[in-house]
Amino acid sequence: MLLQIRSSDQWAFYQAKGIKANLLEMRIDMFTALGKTVSNKDQDNLARYRREQKEIFAEADSLQHESQLQLVKHRRYSYGVTMFQVGIAISAISVLTKKKAFWQGAMVFGLIGLVLLVYGLAAF
């Protein structure tokens, strides 16, 4: 979740740089249309905004990709935890009813949870 927040912040920063660059570009176009000279500072700032925007884009994209990978990992772990919890609940039922079939079912759910845990670890 933190990675997604950081990614969103970077995308907002990217948009802010884009707005600044567009405003500066409009100013340059207006000065050019009026036949006035455009200062080198404006040209340099426009180039800097575009360059910074590319860097921000790369970082935001990287954070977003990492966030998506973490979400996949989280889902795999949550499925494993769910299977463990179901196994624990069924084993409690087996203790109360003293039926071996419930205990075996609980072991199956526990093994499925273990497989999902290993699957989550092995994927990354």
Residue frames as qw, qx, qy, qz and C-alpha x, y, z in Angstrom:
[[0.000, 0.888, 0.460, 0.000, 0.00, 0.00, 0.00],
 [0.314, -0.781, 0.109, 0.528, 2.87, 2.35, 0.79],
 [0.397, -0.106, 0.602, 0.685, 4.40, 1.68, -2.60],
 [0.187, 0.641, 0.660, 0.345, 1.09, 2.52, -4.27],
 [0.163, -0.927, -0.237, 0.239, 0.90, 5.79, -2.31],
 [0.382, -0.568, 0.352, 0.639, 4.46, 6.68, -3.28],
 [0.359, 0.217, 0.698, 0.580, 3.67, 5.82, -6.89],
 [0.071, 0.832, 0.537, 0.122, 0.59, 8.06, -6.82],
 [0.273, -0.852, 0.009, 0.446, 2.67, 10.88, -5.37],
 [0.397, -0.291, 0.539, 0.683, 5.21, 10.50, -8.15],
 [0.268, 0.502, 0.693, 0.443, 2.47, 10.52, -10.80],
 [0.068, -0.932, -0.336, 0.119, 1.08, 13.74, -9.29],
 [0.363, -0.682, 0.268, 0.575, 4.59, 15.21, -9.35],
 [0.413, 0.087, 0.681, 0.599, 4.92, 14.12, -12.98],
 [0.151, 0.759, 0.586, 0.240, 1.68, 15.90, -13.85],
 [0.221, -0.906, -0.105, 0.346, 2.77, 19.04, -12.02],
 [0.391, -0.424, 0.469, 0.669, 6.01, 19.15, -14.02],
 [0.322, 0.369, 0.721, 0.491, 4.00, 18.62, -17.19],
 [0.015, 0.900, 0.435, -0.016, 1.69, 21.52, -16.37],
 [0.303, -0.786, 0.153, 0.517, 4.66, 23.78, -15.64],
 [0.405, -0.143, 0.631, 0.646, 6.30, 22.74, -18.90],
 [0.244, 0.602, 0.682, 0.337, 3.10, 23.33, -20.88],
 [0.087, -0.940, -0.248, 0.217, 2.62, 26.78, -19.37],
 [0.344, -0.636, 0.364, 0.587, 6.20, 27.69, -20.15],
 [0.395, 0.136, 0.724, 0.549, 5.84, 26.32, -23.67],
 [0.155, 0.816, 0.544, 0.121, 2.71, 28.44, -24.20],
 [0.211, -0.887, 0.022, 0.410, 4.65, 31.47, -22.97],
 [0.400, -0.342, 0.573, 0.628, 7.47, 30.74, -25.40],
 [0.321, 0.440, 0.729, 0.414, 4.99, 30.25, -28.25],
 [0.024, 0.920, 0.378, -0.100, 3.24, 33.50, -27.37],
 [0.273, -0.761, 0.244, 0.536, 6.52, 35.45, -27.30],
 [0.400, -0.067, 0.698, 0.590, 7.52, 33.88, -30.61],
 [0.242, 0.659, 0.671, 0.239, 4.16, 34.76, -32.18],
 [0.068, -0.959, -0.187, 0.203, 4.52, 38.36, -31.00],
 [0.607, 0.679, -0.135, 0.390, 8.00, 38.54, -32.47],
 [0.338, -0.844, 0.354, -0.219, 9.69, 39.00, -29.11],
 [0.443, 0.439, -0.761, 0.176, 12.84, 37.19, -28.09],
 [0.874, -0.412, -0.215, -0.146, 12.56, 34.25, -25.77],
 [0.236, -0.788, 0.539, -0.181, 15.04, 34.23, -22.93],
 [0.499, 0.331, -0.799, 0.059, 17.54, 31.43, -22.65],
 [0.220, -0.169, 0.755, -0.595, 16.35, 30.92, -19.08],
 [0.747, 0.170, 0.203, -0.610, 12.88, 29.97, -20.34],
 [0.747, 0.394, -0.495, -0.203, 14.35, 27.56, -22.89],
 [0.245, 0.347, -0.837, 0.346, 16.60, 26.03, -20.23],
 [0.441, -0.072, 0.605, -0.659, 13.71, 25.70, -17.77],
 [0.823, 0.244, -0.072, -0.509, 11.56, 24.01, -20.39],
 [0.637, 0.381, -0.670, 0.019, 14.33, 21.52, -21.17],
 [0.007, -0.273, 0.799, -0.536, 14.85, 20.93, -17.43],
 [0.649, 0.021, 0.365, -0.668, 11.12, 20.32, -16.85],
 [0.843, 0.303, -0.301, -0.328, 10.98, 17.81, -19.70],
 [0.459, 0.383, -0.765, 0.238, 14.11, 16.04, -18.43],
 [0.228, -0.189, 0.709, -0.640, 12.80, 15.92, -14.86],
 [0.771, 0.104, 0.099, -0.621, 9.47, 14.67, -16.13],
 [0.759, 0.305, -0.562, -0.122, 11.18, 11.70, -17.81],
 [0.230, 0.284, -0.808, 0.462, 13.03, 10.84, -14.59],
 [0.458, -0.063, 0.497, -0.735, 9.87, 11.14, -12.51],
 [0.816, 0.189, -0.223, -0.498, 8.00, 8.96, -15.03],
 [0.604, 0.286, -0.738, 0.094, 10.62, 6.22, -14.72],
 [0.010, 0.172, -0.769, 0.616, 10.49, 6.27, -10.91],
 [0.607, 0.044, 0.273, -0.745, 6.68, 6.36, -10.78],
 [0.807, 0.232, -0.410, -0.356, 6.43, 3.48, -13.24],
 [0.435, 0.267, -0.810, 0.289, 8.95, 1.46, -11.25],
 [0.223, -0.096, 0.652, -0.718, 7.09, 2.07, -7.99],
 [0.734, 0.121, 0.030, -0.668, 3.79, 1.14, -9.59],
 [0.734, 0.256, -0.613, -0.139, 5.24, -2.09, -10.99],
 [0.237, 0.203, -0.818, 0.483, 6.76, -3.00, -7.62],
 [0.455, -0.037, 0.421, -0.784, 3.43, -2.24, -5.93],
 [0.814, 0.160, -0.236, -0.507, 1.62, -4.59, -8.29],
 [0.594, 0.243, -0.756, 0.130, 4.14, -7.36, -7.59],
 [0.034, -0.148, 0.725, -0.672, 3.66, -6.89, -3.85],
 [0.655, 0.032, 0.149, -0.740, -0.11, -7.11, -4.30],
 [0.799, 0.186, -0.517, -0.242, 0.25, -10.44, -6.11],
 [0.378, 0.217, -0.791, 0.429, 2.50, -11.67, -3.33],
 [0.313, -0.112, 0.503, -0.798, 0.02, -10.48, -0.70],
 [0.781, 0.061, -0.128, -0.608, -2.85, -12.31, -2.39],
 [0.714, 0.183, -0.676, 0.011, -0.92, -15.57, -2.51],
 [0.172, 0.153, -0.750, 0.620, -0.06, -15.30, 1.17],
 [0.488, -0.064, 0.296, -0.819, -3.63, -14.40, 2.10],
 [0.825, 0.064, -0.388, -0.406, -4.93, -17.52, 0.36],
 [0.566, 0.162, -0.751, 0.300, -2.43, -19.61, 2.32],
 [0.084, -0.129, 0.591, -0.792, -3.42, -18.00, 5.60],
 [0.683, -0.032, -0.025, -0.729, -7.09, -18.60, 4.81],
 [0.800, 0.079, -0.579, -0.138, -6.40, -22.30, 4.25],
 [0.327, 0.151, -0.740, 0.568, -4.50, -22.47, 7.57],
 [0.340, -0.100, 0.379, -0.855, -7.42, -20.83, 9.37],
 [0.806, 0.008, -0.257, -0.534, -9.92, -23.24, 7.81],
 [0.677, 0.143, -0.705, 0.159, -7.66, -26.12, 8.83],
 [0.068, 0.154, -0.656, 0.736, -7.48, -24.84, 12.40],
 [0.579, -0.066, 0.145, -0.800, -11.26, -24.47, 12.58],
 [0.846, 0.062, -0.423, -0.318, -11.83, -27.98, 11.23],
 [0.507, 0.169, -0.753, 0.383, -9.24, -29.44, 13.63],
 [0.228, -0.149, 0.518, -0.811, -11.10, -27.79, 16.51],
 [0.779, 0.006, -0.097, -0.619, -14.28, -29.45, 15.26],
 [0.750, 0.166, -0.640, -0.005, -12.43, -32.78, 15.12],
 [0.168, 0.194, -0.737, 0.626, -11.36, -32.40, 18.75],
 [0.476, -0.056, 0.335, -0.811, -14.93, -31.66, 19.83],
 [0.852, 0.134, -0.113, -0.493, -16.55, -34.44, 17.78],
 [0.520, -0.422, 0.741, 0.042, -13.63, -36.90, 18.09],
 [0.843, 0.459, 0.271, -0.066, -13.97, -37.84, 14.44],
 [0.606, -0.302, 0.455, 0.579, -10.87, -38.71, 12.51],
 [0.471, 0.584, 0.507, 0.424, -12.35, -37.57, 9.16],
 [0.026, -0.992, -0.111, -0.052, -12.43, -33.97, 10.36],
 [0.527, -0.684, 0.347, 0.365, -8.83, -34.21, 11.51],
 [0.625, 0.093, 0.570, 0.526, -7.78, -35.55, 8.10],
 [0.284, 0.825, 0.387, 0.297, -9.68, -32.74, 6.39],
 [0.266, -0.949, 0.072, 0.150, -7.89, -30.23, 8.61],
 [0.614, -0.389, 0.481, 0.490, -4.53, -31.70, 7.59],
 [0.528, 0.476, 0.530, 0.462, -5.50, -31.37, 3.91],
 [0.065, 0.966, 0.191, 0.163, -6.33, -27.69, 4.38],
 [0.488, -0.781, 0.258, 0.291, -3.08, -27.22, 6.30],
 [0.649, -0.062, 0.539, 0.533, -1.10, -28.79, 3.46],
 [0.366, 0.737, 0.420, 0.382, -2.89, -26.61, 0.91],
 [0.194, -0.980, -0.007, 0.038, -1.98, -23.58, 3.04],
 [0.610, -0.528, 0.414, 0.422, 1.64, -24.73, 3.16],
 [0.599, 0.308, 0.537, 0.508, 1.73, -25.22, -0.63],
 [0.173, 0.905, 0.283, 0.267, 0.31, -21.72, -1.15],
 [0.404, -0.872, 0.168, 0.221, 2.89, -20.28, 1.25],
 [0.632, -0.247, 0.521, 0.518, 5.73, -21.95, -0.65],
 [0.456, 0.606, 0.510, 0.406, 4.15, -20.82, -3.93],
 [0.045, -0.991, -0.117, -0.050, 4.16, -17.23, -2.65],
 [0.499, -0.719, 0.353, 0.331, 7.79, -17.47, -1.54],
 [0.665, 0.003, 0.580, 0.470, 9.01, -19.20, -4.70],
 [0.421, 0.780, 0.403, 0.228, 7.43, -16.68, -7.06],
 [0.057, 0.975, -0.104, 0.190, 9.58, -13.84, -5.78]]
